[in-house]
Amino acid sequence: MKVILLQDVKSQGKKDQIINVSDGYAVNFLFPRKLAAPADKQSIAAVERRKAAEAKQIAEDRAAAKELATRLDSLLVKIPSSANQGKLYGAITAQDIANALQQDHQIEIDKRKIILKDPIKTFGNFDVEVKLYSEVVGVIHVLVCEKT
């Protein structure tokens, strides 16, 4: 019997996958637990429409992320900080960069997407990577300067 999985089923398949199972397994296990539905033309068409909509949404999200990456590459984020003899009192973290980006350029990026190998502890220019989407990485140019 062909069924469409409504949820991930261990050792059978993933959600929205069409699989062949025995009649007894489908009737006695999958259907009562609402893990699967019979695969008829309407339900197959609905699954295909849902997959097409997901693919379209993923393409739109990836395009928006690429556009944001090009926009970020042209920006300079200034972060003023206090220092003693060229060494900052505190470190510049991903949260500081996200806040400065929000204040200066009205771009909101989650601090967890900003990739800092080590916190910034000196003055200067730094290129910081931002993971915007899977396989889409942008670069933020950060200038740490002395507070006036």
Beta strands, then each sheet from edge to edge (+ up, - down):
strand 1: 2-5
strand 2: 18-20
strand 3: 36-38
strand 4: 76-81
strand 5: 83-84
strand 6: 87-92
strand 7: 114-115
strand 8: 120-122
strand 9: 124-133
strand 10: 136-146
sheet 1: 2+ 1- 3+
sheet 2: 4+ 10+ 9- 7+
sheet 3: 5+ 6- 8+
end
